[in-house]
Amino acid sequence: MPLGITFLLCSALPFSAQALPQSPTRLGGADRLELVHSFYGQMPVGVAVNSKGRVFVSFPRWEDKVPYSIAEIKGGKEISYPNTVINSTPIPYDDSHFIGVQGLVMDGKDRLWVLDTGTFNLGPILSQNAPKLVGIDTATNKVVKTIHFPANVALKNTYLNDLRIDLRQRQDGVAYITDSGAKSGAGLIMVDLASGHSWRKLTGDASVLPEKGFVSFPDGKALLERPQGGPARTISFAVDSVAICPKGDYLYYAPVASRRLYAVPTAALRDETLSDANVRRQVIDLGEKGVSDGMAKDTAGRIYTTNHELNAILRRLPNGDFETMVRDPRLIWPDTLAIQGGYLYILVDQLNRQVKYHYGRDERVKPYVLMRLKIDAKPVILK
């Protein structure tokens, strides 16, 4: 695609000796990486930071025992957030509690929006009300909104992954959510935050699905699903990371099992009368960006992406060029990114070392870490 089109889209630490070398080779920008928190318990995945600098982290229920699905990092400790009751998971299942939280994002009112997958270990949703979008006012630490999804939106194998918020749309804003559940047909989900009404677009489209036969190489090794007693197979990570333009007019998204970056007009996603075929015609393939999981965008129209093959964070410029922000061997599967207070926060969780990729062996070495990098950028907050 011609580079000119990209301008139209958006104008604008202590670590385990087993995990890392004692004196890791310092690559570009590594000396500017700061350790924010080390995790010695369950594996974290999502991170969000409010305007006061308060840090929130999510823990989906995958292979670890998870005593809380959201924590605030406070005084060097992980504190169940917003309280211990909502983070408990009673048996039998009660959908008023968090089950397995993945995506977190702050909006322009300092509300923390939480995506509860409603699943255990990437399985089917536990009930129709299990997957949910929950809004928490970080000023009062109270839940202010809980939104459930109908059966034609949250499908049996839907996996709510990441999200962005635009408070300027409709009465109280619109959420854009990635559904990574490739077995159901991954896609994008939109939510009217005032009414709770939701709808899908691009379900099963090639741009949201994992590329057939895709293989990436974190730790210099092929990443494949390797079940005990079974043959290795390619991963099925569908659409995951998402970012939004400073003007809110384009949404960027990418599957993990792909090196490509896509954009689609948000107006097309919000138009419920528009067919998927018409939305599909408006999708723009922006070419390769490297293999990534997390993504963020700043007010200058630059896109930050993780790269688990390079142990790096890259930045895509509005003219289509790329620059390396940081490379460091400690970035073992950099996952979620968040921009706040002149810093890029980087959640590092060693996802590629989980049991499912190593014939039942857990190759993760604690601690997992949250780091940050000083940058010349502000987050895109649409309010």
Residue pairs with C-beta under 8 A, 6 or more apart in sequence:
1 284
1 285
1 286
1 287
3 319
3 320
5 284
6 286
6 318
6 319
6 320
7 318
7 319
9 245
9 249
9 250
9 263
9 284
9 286
9 301
10 245
10 246
10 247
10 249
10 250
10 297
10 301
10 318
11 247
11 301
11 318
12 245
12 246
12 247
12 299
12 300
12 301
12 318
13 34
13 35
13 38
13 330
13 369
13 371
14 35
14 38
15 38
15 330
15 367
15 369
16 365
16 366
16 367
18 365
19 332
19 350
19 365
19 366
19 367
20 329
20 330
21 329
24 30
24 328
24 329
24 330
25 329
26 328
27 312
27 326
27 327
27 328
28 312
28 324
28 325
28 326
28 327
29 324
29 325
29 326
29 327
29 328
29 373
30 326
30 327
30 328
30 330
32 326
32 373
32 374
33 326
33 328
33 330
33 346
33 371
33 372
33 373
34 371
34 372
34 373
34 374
35 369
35 370
35 371
36 55
36 73
36 345
36 369
36 370
36 371
36 372
37 55
37 57
37 73
37 76
37 78
37 369
37 370
38 367
38 368
38 369
39 57
39 78
39 366
39 367
39 368
39 369
39 370
40 366
40 367
41 64
41 67
41 78
42 59
42 64
42 65
42 66
42 67
43 59
43 62
43 63
43 64
43 349
43 350
43 351
43 354
43 364
43 368
44 57
44 58
44 59
44 347
44 349
44 368
44 370
45 58
45 59
45 60
45 102
45 335
45 336
45 347
45 349
45 351
46 57
46 58
46 101
46 102
46 103
46 104
46 162
46 335
46 336
46 347
47 55
47 56
47 57
47 58
47 104
47 336
47 337
47 338
47 345
47 347
47 370
48 55
48 56
48 104
48 105
48 106
48 112
48 338
49 55
49 56
49 106
49 338
49 340
49 341
49 343
49 345
50 56
50 106
50 110
50 112
50 138
50 340
51 106
51 110
51 340
52 110
52 138
53 340
53 341
54 72
54 74
54 138
55 72
55 73
55 345
55 370
56 70
56 71
56 72
56 73
56 81
56 104
56 112
56 138
57 70
57 71
57 72
57 73
57 78
57 104
57 347
57 370
58 69
58 70
58 101
58 102
58 103
58 104
58 114
59 66
59 68
59 69
59 70
59 71
59 101
60 66
60 69
60 100
60 101
60 102
60 117
60 119
61 69
61 89
61 99
61 100
61 119
61 120
61 121
62 100
62 121
62 122
62 354
63 121
63 354
63 355
63 356
63 362
66 100
67 80
67 87
68 78
68 80
68 81
68 84
68 87
69 87
69 98
69 99
69 100
69 101
69 116
70 80
70 81
70 82
70 87
70 98
70 101
70 104
70 114
71 78
71 79
71 80
71 81
72 78
72 79
72 81
73 79
73 370
80 87
81 87
81 136
81 141
82 136
82 141
82 142
82 143
83 141
85 97
86 96
86 97
86 98
86 143
87 97
87 98
88 97
89 97
89 98
89 99
90 97
93 99
93 126
93 127
93 130
95 118
95 126
95 127
95 129
95 130
95 132
95 148
98 114
98 116
98 134
99 116
99 117
99 118
99 119
99 120
99 126
99 130
100 116
100 117
100 118
100 119
100 120
101 114
101 115
101 116
101 117
102 115
102 116
102 117
102 159
102 160
102 161
102 162
103 113
103 114
103 115
103 160
103 161
103 162
103 163
103 177
103 178
104 112
104 113
104 114
104 115
104 336
105 112
105 113
105 162
105 163
105 164
105 165
106 112
106 113
106 138
106 338
106 340
106 381
107 113
107 165
107 167
107 173
107 381
107 383
108 165
108 167
108 381
108 382
108 383
109 137
109 167
109 383
110 137
110 138
110 139
111 135
111 136
111 137
111 138
111 144
112 135
112 136
112 138
113 133
113 134
113 135
113 136
113 163
113 165
113 175
114 133
114 134
114 135
114 136
115 133
115 160
115 161
115 162
115 163
115 177
116 130
116 131
116 132
116 133
116 134
116 160
117 125
117 131
117 159
117 160
117 161
118 125
118 126
118 127
118 129
118 130
118 131
118 132
118 154
118 160
119 125
119 126
119 130
119 131
119 159
120 126
122 159
124 156
124 157
125 131
125 154
125 156
125 157
125 158
128 148
128 149
128 150
128 151
128 154
129 148
131 148
131 149
131 154
131 158
131 160
132 146
132 147
132 148
132 149
133 145
133 146
133 147
133 149
133 160
133 163
133 175
133 177
133 191
134 143
134 145
134 146
134 147
135 143
135 144
135 145
135 146
135 193
136 142
136 143
136 144
137 144
145 193
145 196
147 191
147 193
147 196
147 198
148 154
148 196
149 158
149 189
149 198
150 198
152 200
153 189
153 198
153 199
153 200
154 160
155 179
155 181
155 184
155 185
156 184
157 181
157 182
157 183
157 184
158 179
158 181
158 184
159 179
159 180
159 181
160 177
160 178
160 179
160 189
161 177
161 178
161 179
161 180
161 239
161 240
162 177
162 178
162 240
162 241
162 242
162 336
163 175
163 176
163 177
163 178
163 242
164 175
164 176
164 242
164 243
164 244
164 251
165 173
165 174
165 175
165 176
165 193
165 382
166 173
166 174
166 176
166 244
166 248
166 266
166 382
167 173
167 193
167 382
167 383
168 248
168 382
168 383
169 248
169 266
169 270
170 192
170 193
170 194
171 192
171 194
171 195
172 192
172 193
172 194
173 193
173 194
174 190
174 191
174 192
174 193
174 270
175 190
175 191
175 193
176 188
176 189
176 190
176 242
176 244
176 251
176 266
176 269
177 188
177 189
177 190
177 191
177 242
178 186
178 188
178 189
178 208
178 239
178 240
178 241
178 242
178 253
179 186
179 187
179 188
179 189
179 200
179 203
179 208
179 238
179 239
180 186
180 237
180 238
180 239
180 240
180 256
181 238
182 209
182 210
182 236
182 237
182 238
183 236
185 203
185 204
186 203
186 204
186 208
186 209
186 238
186 239
186 255
187 200
187 201
187 202
187 203
187 204
187 205
187 208
187 239
188 200
188 201
188 202
188 208
188 239
188 251
188 253
188 264
188 269
189 198
189 199
189 200
190 198
190 199
190 200
190 201
190 269
190 270
191 197
191 198
192 198
199 272
201 268
201 269
201 274
201 276
201 279
202 208
202 264
202 276
202 279
202 280
202 283
203 276
205 276
205 280
205 283
207 239
207 253
207 255
207 260
207 262
207 280
207 283
207 285
208 238
208 239
208 253
208 255
209 238
209 239
209 255
210 234
210 235
210 236
210 237
210 238
210 255
210 256
210 257
210 258
211 255
211 257
211 258
211 260
212 234
213 234
214 234
214 235
214 257
214 258
215 222
215 223
215 224
215 234
216 222
216 223
216 257
216 291
216 308
216 309
217 223
217 309
218 308
218 309
218 332
218 333
218 352
219 332
219 352
219 353
221 352
223 235
223 352
223 357
224 232
224 233
224 234
224 235
224 357
225 232
225 233
225 234
225 235
225 236
225 356
225 357
226 232
226 356
226 357
226 358
226 359
227 356
227 359
227 360
228 359
228 360
234 257
235 256
235 257
236 257
237 255
237 256
237 257
238 255
238 256
238 257
239 253
239 254
239 255
240 254
240 255
240 256
240 293
241 253
241 254
241 256
241 292
241 293
241 294
241 295
241 305
242 251
242 252
242 253
242 295
243 251
243 252
243 253
243 295
243 296
243 297
243 303
243 380
244 250
244 251
244 252
244 266
244 297
244 380
244 382
245 251
245 252
245 266
245 297
245 301
245 380
246 297
246 298
246 299
246 300
246 301
246 380
248 266
248 382
249 265
249 266
249 267
250 263
250 264
250 265
250 266
251 263
251 264
251 265
251 266
251 269
252 261
252 262
252 263
252 286
252 295
252 297
252 303
253 262
253 263
253 264
254 260
254 261
254 262
254 289
254 292
254 295
254 305
256 291
256 292
256 293
258 291
259 288
259 289
259 290
259 291
260 285
260 286
260 287
260 288
260 289
261 285
261 286
261 287
261 288
261 289
261 303
261 305
261 316
262 283
262 284
262 285
262 286
263 283
263 284
263 286
264 279
264 282
264 283
264 284
265 282
268 274
268 278
268 279
268 282
269 279
286 320
287 320
289 303
289 305
289 314
289 316
289 322
290 305
290 307
290 309
290 310
290 314
290 322
291 307
291 308
291 309
292 305
292 306
292 307
292 308
292 314
293 306
293 308
293 333
293 334
293 335
293 336
293 351
294 305
294 306
294 334
294 335
294 336
294 337
294 346
294 347
295 303
295 304
295 305
295 306
295 337
296 303
296 304
296 337
296 338
296 339
296 344
296 379
297 303
297 304
297 380
298 304
298 339
298 375
298 377
298 378
298 379
298 380
299 377
299 378
299 379
299 380
300 318
300 377
301 318
302 315
302 316
302 317
302 318
302 377
303 315
303 316
304 313
304 314
304 315
304 316
304 325
304 337
304 339
304 344
305 313
305 314
305 315
305 316
306 312
306 313
306 331
306 333
306 334
306 335
306 337
306 346
307 313
307 314
307 334
308 331
308 332
308 333
308 334
308 351
308 352
310 324
310 327
311 327
311 328
311 329
311 330
311 331
311 332
311 334
312 324
312 325
312 326
312 327
312 328
312 331
312 334
313 324
313 325
313 326
313 331
313 334
313 337
313 344
313 346
313 373
314 322
314 323
314 324
314 325
315 322
315 323
315 324
315 325
316 322
317 323
325 344
325 373
325 375
326 373
330 348
330 369
330 371
331 346
331 348
331 371
332 348
332 350
332 352
332 353
333 348
333 349
333 350
333 351
333 352
333 353
334 346
334 347
334 348
335 347
335 348
335 349
335 351
336 347
337 344
337 345
337 346
337 347
338 344
338 345
338 379
339 345
339 375
339 377
339 378
339 379
340 379
342 374
342 375
342 376
342 377
342 378
343 372
343 373
343 374
343 375
344 372
344 373
344 375
344 377
345 370
345 371
345 372
346 370
346 371
346 372
346 373
347 368
347 370
348 368
348 369
348 370
348 371
349 368
350 363
350 364
350 365
350 368
353 362
353 363
353 364
353 365
354 362
354 363
354 364
355 361
355 362
